[in-house]
Amino acid sequence: MIEIFVLCTIILFICLALLCVKMIVKKNGKFPHTCMGENCELQKRGIKCAQVQDYEAGKQMNLFDRISKYE
């Protein structure tokens, strides 16, 4: 049981270290922006974040639609 725990801990540490290699090695290294709002290709295609799309859809609904949505 202890051997499995130690092995899992070592594997987890190695995985975390490999994820951070770019941040450690590169000066001012950062994780890449994976948010859809900051992705240039998705912006060109008109694809937006789900929160932004929901907000814009809410702005386009009339008062009756908004009231009936919450009933």
C-alpha distances in whole Angstrom, upper triangle without the diagonal:
4,5,5,6,9,10,11,12,14,16,17,19,20,21,23,25,26,27,29,31,34,34,33,36,38,41,41,38,37,35,38,39,38,40,43,45,45,45,48,48,47,50,53,52,52,48,47,44,44,45,48,49,48,50,53,53,54,57,58,58,61,61,61,58,56,57,57,53,52,54
4,5,5,6,9,10,11,12,14,15,16,18,20,21,22,24,26,27,29,32,32,31,33,36,38,39,36,36,34,37,38,37,39,42,45,44,44,48,48,47,50,52,52,52,49,47,44,44,45,48,49,49,51,53,54,54,57,59,59,62,62,62,59,57,58,58,54,53,55
4,5,5,6,9,10,11,12,14,15,16,18,20,21,23,24,26,27,31,31,30,32,35,37,38,35,35,33,35,38,37,39,42,44,44,43,47,47,46,49,51,51,51,48,47,44,44,45,48,49,49,51,53,54,54,57,59,59,62,63,63,60,58,59,59,55,54,56
4,5,5,6,8,10,10,12,14,15,16,18,20,21,23,24,26,29,30,29,31,34,36,36,34,33,31,33,35,34,36,39,41,41,41,44,44,43,46,48,48,48,45,44,41,41,42,45,46,46,48,50,50,51,54,56,56,59,59,59,56,54,56,55,51,51,53
4,5,5,6,9,10,10,12,14,15,17,18,20,21,23,24,28,28,27,29,32,34,34,32,31,29,32,33,32,34,37,40,39,39,43,43,42,45,47,47,47,43,42,39,39,40,43,44,44,46,48,49,49,52,54,54,57,57,58,55,53,54,53,50,49,51
4,5,5,6,9,10,11,12,14,15,16,18,20,21,23,26,26,25,27,30,32,33,30,30,28,31,33,32,35,38,40,39,39,43,43,42,45,47,47,48,44,43,40,40,41,44,45,45,47,50,50,51,53,55,56,59,59,60,57,55,56,56,52,51,53
4,5,5,6,9,10,11,12,14,15,17,19,20,21,25,25,24,26,29,32,32,29,29,27,30,32,31,34,36,39,38,38,41,41,41,43,46,45,46,42,42,39,39,40,43,44,44,46,49,49,50,53,54,55,58,59,59,56,54,56,55,52,51,53
4,5,5,6,9,10,11,12,14,15,17,19,20,23,24,23,25,28,31,31,28,27,25,27,29,28,30,33,36,35,35,38,38,38,40,43,42,43,39,38,36,36,37,40,41,41,43,45,46,46,49,51,51,55,55,56,52,50,52,51,48,47,49
4,5,5,6,9,10,11,12,14,15,17,18,22,22,21,23,26,28,28,26,25,23,26,28,28,30,33,35,34,34,38,38,38,40,43,42,43,39,38,35,36,36,39,41,41,42,45,46,46,49,51,51,55,55,56,53,50,52,52,48,47,50
4,5,5,6,9,10,11,12,14,16,17,20,20,19,21,24,27,27,25,24,23,26,28,28,30,33,36,34,34,37,38,38,40,43,42,43,40,39,36,37,38,40,42,42,44,46,47,48,50,52,53,56,57,58,55,52,54,54,50,50,52
4,5,5,6,9,10,11,12,14,15,19,20,19,21,24,26,27,24,23,21,24,26,25,28,31,33,32,32,35,35,35,37,40,39,40,37,36,34,34,36,38,39,40,42,44,45,46,48,50,51,54,55,55,52,50,52,52,48,48,50
4,5,5,6,9,10,11,13,14,18,18,17,20,22,25,25,22,21,19,21,24,23,25,28,31,30,30,33,33,33,35,38,38,38,35,34,31,32,33,35,37,37,39,41,42,43,45,47,48,51,52,52,49,47,49,49,45,45,47
4,5,5,6,9,10,11,12,16,16,15,17,20,22,22,20,19,18,21,23,23,26,29,31,30,30,33,34,34,36,38,39,39,36,35,32,33,34,36,38,39,40,42,43,44,46,48,49,53,53,54,51,49,51,51,47,47,49
4,5,5,6,9,10,11,14,15,14,16,19,21,22,19,19,18,20,23,23,26,29,31,29,29,32,32,33,35,37,38,38,35,35,32,33,35,37,38,39,41,43,44,45,47,49,50,53,54,55,52,50,52,52,48,48,51
4,5,5,6,9,10,13,14,14,16,18,21,21,18,17,15,17,20,19,22,25,28,26,26,29,29,29,32,34,34,35,32,31,29,30,31,33,35,36,37,39,40,41,43,45,46,50,51,52,48,47,49,49,45,45,48
4,5,5,6,9,12,12,12,14,16,19,18,15,15,13,16,18,18,21,24,26,25,25,28,29,29,31,33,34,34,31,30,28,29,29,32,33,34,36,38,39,40,42,44,45,48,49,51,47,45,47,48,44,43,46
4,5,5,6,10,10,9,11,14,17,17,14,14,13,16,19,20,23,26,28,26,26,29,30,30,32,34,35,36,33,32,30,31,32,34,36,37,38,40,42,43,44,46,48,51,52,53,50,48,50,51,47,47,50
4,5,5,8,10,10,11,13,16,17,14,14,12,15,18,18,22,24,27,24,24,27,27,28,30,32,33,34,31,30,28,30,31,33,35,36,37,39,41,42,44,45,47,50,51,53,49,48,50,50,46,46,49
4,6,7,8,10,11,13,16,15,12,11,9,11,14,15,18,21,23,21,21,24,24,25,27,29,30,30,28,27,25,27,28,29,31,32,34,35,37,38,40,42,43,47,48,49,46,44,46,47,43,43,46
4,6,5,6,9,10,12,12,9,9,8,12,15,16,19,22,23,21,21,24,25,26,28,30,31,32,29,28,26,28,29,30,32,34,34,36,38,39,41,43,44,48,49,50,47,45,48,48,44,44,48
4,5,5,6,8,11,12,9,10,10,13,16,18,21,24,25,23,23,25,26,27,29,31,32,33,31,30,28,31,31,33,35,36,37,39,41,42,43,45,47,50,52,53,50,48,51,51,47,47,51
4,6,5,6,9,10,6,7,8,10,14,15,19,21,23,20,20,22,23,24,26,28,29,30,28,27,26,29,30,30,32,34,35,36,38,40,41,43,45,48,50,51,48,46,49,50,46,46,50
4,6,6,7,7,4,6,7,10,13,16,18,21,22,20,20,22,24,25,26,28,30,31,29,27,26,28,29,30,32,34,34,36,38,39,40,42,44,47,49,51,48,45,48,49,45,45,49
4,6,8,9,7,9,11,14,17,19,22,25,26,23,24,26,28,29,30,32,34,34,32,31,30,32,32,33,36,37,38,39,42,43,44,46,48,51,52,54,51,49,52,52,49,49,52
4,7,9,7,11,12,15,18,20,23,26,27,24,24,26,27,29,30,32,34,35,33,32,31,34,34,35,37,39,39,41,43,44,45,47,49,53,54,56,53,51,54,54,51,51,54
4,6,5,8,11,13,16,19,22,24,25,21,22,23,25,27,27,29,31,32,31,30,29,32,32,33,35,37,37,38,41,42,43,45,47,51,52,54,51,49,52,53,49,50,53
4,5,9,12,14,17,20,22,25,25,22,22,24,26,28,28,30,32,33,32,31,30,33,33,33,36,38,37,38,41,42,43,45,47,51,52,54,51,49,52,53,50,50,54
4,6,10,12,14,18,20,23,22,19,20,21,24,26,26,28,30,31,29,28,27,30,30,30,32,34,34,35,38,39,39,42,44,47,48,51,48,46,49,50,46,47,50
4,7,9,12,15,17,20,21,17,18,20,22,23,24,26,28,29,27,26,25,28,28,28,31,33,33,34,37,38,38,40,43,46,47,49,47,44,47,48,45,45,49
4,6,9,12,14,17,17,14,15,18,20,21,21,24,26,26,24,23,21,24,24,25,27,29,29,30,33,34,35,37,39,42,44,46,43,41,44,45,41,41,45
4,7,9,11,14,15,13,13,16,18,18,20,22,24,24,22,20,19,21,22,23,25,27,27,29,31,32,33,35,37,41,42,44,41,39,41,42,38,39,42
4,6,9,12,13,10,10,13,14,15,16,19,20,21,18,18,16,19,20,21,23,25,25,26,29,30,31,33,35,39,40,42,39,37,40,41,37,38,41
4,6,8,9,7,7,10,12,12,13,16,17,17,15,14,13,16,17,17,19,21,22,23,25,27,27,29,31,35,36,38,35,33,37,37,34,34,38
4,6,9,7,7,11,12,11,13,15,16,16,13,12,11,14,15,15,17,19,20,21,23,25,26,28,30,33,35,36,33,32,35,35,31,32,36
4,5,6,7,10,12,10,11,14,15,14,11,9,7,10,11,12,14,16,17,18,20,21,22,24,26,30,31,33,30,28,31,32,28,29,32
4,5,5,8,9,7,8,11,11,10,8,6,5,9,10,10,11,14,15,16,17,20,21,22,24,28,29,31,28,27,30,30,27,28,31
4,6,8,10,8,7,11,12,10,8,6,6,9,10,9,11,13,14,14,16,18,19,20,23,26,28,30,27,26,29,30,26,28,31
4,6,9,8,8,11,13,12,11,9,9,13,13,12,14,17,17,17,20,22,22,24,26,30,32,34,31,29,33,34,30,31,35
4,6,6,6,9,10,11,9,9,10,14,15,14,15,18,19,19,21,23,24,25,27,31,33,35,32,31,34,35,31,33,36
4,6,5,6,9,10,10,11,12,16,18,16,17,20,21,20,22,25,25,25,28,32,34,36,33,32,36,36,33,35,38
4,5,5,7,9,9,11,13,16,18,17,17,21,21,20,22,25,25,25,28,32,35,36,33,32,36,36,33,35,38
4,5,5,6,5,7,10,13,15,13,13,17,18,17,19,22,22,22,25,28,31,33,29,29,32,32,29,31,35
4,5,5,6,7,10,13,15,12,13,16,17,15,18,20,20,20,24,27,30,31,28,28,31,32,29,31,34
4,6,8,10,13,16,18,16,15,19,20,18,20,23,22,22,25,29,32,33,30,30,34,34,31,34,37
4,6,9,12,15,17,15,14,18,19,17,18,21,21,21,24,27,30,31,28,28,32,32,29,32,35
4,6,10,12,14,12,11,14,15,13,14,18,18,17,20,24,27,28,25,25,29,29,26,28,32
4,7,9,12,10,9,12,14,13,14,17,18,17,20,24,26,28,24,24,28,27,24,27,30
4,6,8,6,6,10,11,10,12,15,15,16,19,22,24,26,23,22,25,26,23,24,28
4,5,5,6,9,10,11,12,14,16,17,19,22,24,26,23,21,24,25,21,23,26
4,5,5,6,9,10,10,12,14,15,17,20,22,23,20,18,22,22,18,19,23
4,5,5,6,9,10,11,13,15,16,19,20,22,19,17,20,21,17,18,22
4,5,5,6,9,10,11,13,15,18,20,22,19,17,20,21,18,20,23
4,5,5,6,9,10,11,13,16,18,20,17,16,19,20,16,18,22
4,5,5,6,9,10,11,14,16,17,14,12,16,16,13,15,18
4,5,5,6,9,10,13,15,17,14,12,16,17,14,15,19
4,5,5,6,9,12,14,17,14,13,17,18,15,17,21
4,5,5,7,10,13,14,11,10,14,15,12,15,18
4,5,5,9,10,12,9,8,11,13,10,12,16
4,6,8,10,13,11,9,13,15,13,15,18
4,7,10,12,10,10,13,14,13,16,19
4,7,8,6,6,10,11,10,13,15
4,6,5,6,9,10,11,13,15
4,5,5,6,9,10,11,13
4,5,5,6,9,10,11
4,6,5,6,9,10
4,6,5,7,9
4,5,6,7
4,5,5
4,6
4
